[in-house]
């Protein structure tokens, strides 16, 4: 039954997008109303699993859809977006949110279909363009993602997520100046954005400015204590720059514990088990050498013999 609903809805939306009577020029919906991207602030508690949305006007449905994204209630999001598309077919928001729901289900063909439909209705909308850029990026079409991202921030410079992703892309391309510019654009709008703080930390770590890197990664963790990479960088800086191997070893062990308890997110570029094993050997050797030096110094005479 659910599959049948998807097909019916898709055909309905396509007919609305391609039928006669389409208004030319910018969409009044994108000009007069702001939707929410997948990480903008909404109220997760205001996504009840009921059918009250059936009585709402389209603007209220857009707000509700944003709250459902925040609540990660994508089943309800799809129902709300379905209703939005039906009562306000000229609006691109129904298609936009249906794309998010399809992406969550890992149905990328449908996600692309819906977002392209949204862009046909509102080709000037930066948020919709950003969603398509994300889909391109997740399907490993990096060049197309970069084109859409650049255009998205030109159309709507306030899309924080787009600046974050652009910063990450330029970082991987070794264009550190551009990466820094985008991360700073985010922090100018939101000093607590942990993704941008992490990005700045990575830029400084890559440039071996370890004090600045340490500062930014600590700030990132203060706002998001689930960043595995930031925990790793702090441990590495303790090891490489501060030369405090016991503290570094303790930090690596703490991170390993967090990983096992699933208290952190993100992949790590090294094997923690190997790092802890190797560093433990070095620390133990240093401790043994220190004890040996201490014992030798204790056996040495404290003064000179008086000659007779």
N, C-alpha and C positions, 0 to 999 in steps of 0.2 A: 504493500500500500504506500509506503513512504517513497519508493522508487517512482511510482505512478504520479505522486504529488510533485516530485521534482520535475518530471517531464512536462506536466501540465503547466507548472509555473514558468518553466523556461520558455515554452512556446508562447505563453501569454506575454512575457517580457519582450521577447523578440518582436512580436507583432506590434507592440507599443512603440518600440524603438524605430521600426522601419516603416510604420504606417504613415498615411498622409496626414497633413496638418501639423507636422513638427515645427515648433517655433525656431527661427533662426537666431543666431547670436548667443551671448552668454546665458547660461541657465540661471533663472531667477532663484532657484533653490540654493545654488552654491553662493550666490551673492548675498542672500538674505538670511542664511542659516548655516551654522557651523555644526558639522558632525564630529564624531570622536574617532580617533585612530585607535589602534589596539592597545596603546599604553597611556592614552590621555586619561585624566582623572574623571571618574564617574562614581556612582554610588552602587557598589555590588549588592547592597541590601535591597535596592529598589529594582530587582529583577525577579519578581515573584513568579512562581510556576503555576500561573492560573491564566484565565482567558479574559482578564480585564482589559487587555490591550485591544480587544475587538471593538471597544467603545471609544477608543482614543482618536484624536485628530493626528494628522501626519507629523506635525512638529513634536508632539508628545511622544510619538512612536520613535522618532529619531533619538530623543533623549533616552528613552527606555532601551533602545538597541545598544547605545553606548554603555549603559549600565550593565547590560547582559554580557558585553565583551569583557568588562572589568571583572564580573563575577565568573567568567569562563563558563557561562551557561550557554553553550553554543546551540543546544537543542532549542531552548527558548528563543535565542537570537534568530534562528532560522524561521520560527513561527512569526515572530514580530516583523522581521524583514519581509516575509511573505505577505503579511497584512499591509505593510507599508507600500509594497509594490502594487498591490491591488487597488488601494484607495487613492493613491497618488502616483499613477503610472508615469507621469512626466518627470517626476523626481528621480534623481540618480541614486538616492540613498538606499532604496530597497535593494538594488543590484549590488551596491557597494557592500552592504552588510551580508548579503547572500554570498558574496565572494569570500568574506572573512570566515563564514561558517563552513564553506566548502574547503577552504584552506586548512581549517582545523581538522576536518575529516580526511585530509591528505588527498582530496579529489582535485588535483591541480587543473585538469582540463576544464572542469566546471568553474573553478575559481577564476581562471583566465576569461572564460566566457562571460561571467557575471561582471567582472571589472571592465572588460572591453565594452560591454553594454552600458555600464555606468558612464564611461568616458564618451560614448556616442551621445549621451544625453547632456553631459556637462564636460565638454572637452577642455575647458579652462580650469577645471578643479584640481588643485595641487594634491589634495588628500587622496583622491581616487588614483591619480597618477603615481603617487607614492606606493599605494597598495600594489599596483601592477609591477612597480620596480622591485618590491619585496618578492613577488612571485617569480620574477625573472631571476633574482638573486638565488632564491631557494631551489630553482630548477637549473642552476649552474649556467645561466645565460648572463654572464657578468657584464658584457659590453652593452647589452640592451638595458640592463638594470642601471648602469651608470648614466646612460642617456636620459632615462626617465627620471632618475633622481635629480640630476642637474636641473631639468625643466621643472620638477616639482618644487624645488626651493626657490626657483625664479618666480614661479606663480604664487607661492605661499611661503615666504621666508620664515614663518613662525612654526613650521612643522619640525619640531625638535627631533623626532625619530629619523627624519630624512637626513638631517645634519649629522646625527650620530653614525648612520650607516655610511654616508659619504666619507666621514672621517676614517672609519674602519677600512673602507675600500682604498682610500689614498694611502693609508698606513701600509697596507699589504703591497701597494705599488711603489713603496719607498718615496712617495711624494709627501714628505713630512711637513712641509710648509702648508700645503693645502689641508692636510689632515688636522694640523693644529688649529687652523682658521675655523674649520667646522666644529671642532670640539669646543673652542672658545665661544663660538656663536651660541652653542647650547648653554654653556655656563653663564653667559650674559643674561639668558632668560631664566635659567634655573640652576643656581649654584649647588643644589643638592643632587643633580643628576648623576647617578653613580656610573652610568655607562660612559659619559663624557669624562668624568674624573678618572676612571680606569684608562680611558684612551690617552689622556694626558700623561698618566703614569707610565704607560707603555712607550710613549714617545720619548720621555726622559730616560727610561730604562734602556731603550735602544741606543740613545745618544750617550749613555754612560754617565748621565747626570743623576747619580744615585740618590743624593739627598732630596732633590725635587721629586724623583720617582717615588721614594719612600713616603714623602708627604702626601702626594696625590693618591697613592694606593691606600694609605690609612684613611684619608677622607672618603674614598669610595666605599671602604668597608664600614665606616661609621653610618653611612646611609643605606648600605645593602650588605649585611654580613654573610651573604651567600655566595660571594664572588670568589671562587676557588683560585682564579688566576692572581688576584690581589694578595691572597694569603701566600701563594707561592713566591710572588715577587718580594714580599717582605722578608721571607726566609732566605731567599737568594741574596738580597742586599746585605742581610746580617752576615752571610757567609763570605760574599765576594768583597764588599766594601768595608763593612765594619770589622771584619775578621774575627767575629765573635762566634766561633764554631759551636760551643755548647748551646748558646741561645738559638743559633740557627737550627741545630739538630732538634731542639725542643719544638721549634716552630714547624719543622717538617713533620714531626710526630703528631703535633696537634692537628695539622692539616689532614694527615692520613686518617686520624680519628674522625674528623668531620666528614671526610669522604665516605668512610664506612657507615657512618650514621646517617648519611644522605642529608647532611646539613649545609652542603654547598652545591652550587651549580656550575657547569662548564667543564670542558675538557682541559687536561693539563698536558703541556708539551714534553714532560719528562716522566719517568717511572719513579714514583715516590718510594717504592720498596727498594729499588736499587740505590737511590740517593741516600736513604736512611742507613742502609747496610754499609755503604762505602764511607759515609761521613762518621758513622759510629766507630768504624775501625780507626779512622784518623784521630778522632777524639780520644779513644782508648789508648792509642799509641802516645799521644801527647801527654795524657795523664800519667802513663807509665814512665815516660822520659822525665817528667817533672818530679815524680817520686824518686827516681834514680838520682837525679841531681840533688834532691834534698838529702837523701841518705849519704851521698858522697860528701856533701858539705858538713854533715854531722860528724863524719869520721875524720875529717881533716883537723889538725891541731889548731887551737885557737891562738896560740902565741909562739914565739921563737924559743928554742932551747937555749938556756944560758950555758955558755961554754966554761968549762973549768980551767 
